[in-house]
Amino acid sequence: MALEQQIEELRAEFSACVDAAERKQIEKELNYVKALLATRKAMIEAQTA
């Protein structure tokens, strides 16, 4: 699954979630995937520079 798609799915889960503990877990996962995507983009940019 592409990271962008995973981010969109996590955002949808987060906005539909009412349980505080589950929202916190989804938010952690969302932040992790966002950081992973940013790292990959930076690595690609560094390779093409």
Phi, psi and omega in degrees: 000135178292146182299322180299319179293319179298320178298315180297319179294319178294322177298318179295316177300315182299314183289337180269349186278137178250342181280125185298317181294319179293320177299320180296318179295317179297319179298319177298314180296319179297315178297321178297313182294322176299317179295320178298316178297316179298321179296315179297319178297319179295321179295320179295315179299319181294325180287329183268354182277000000 
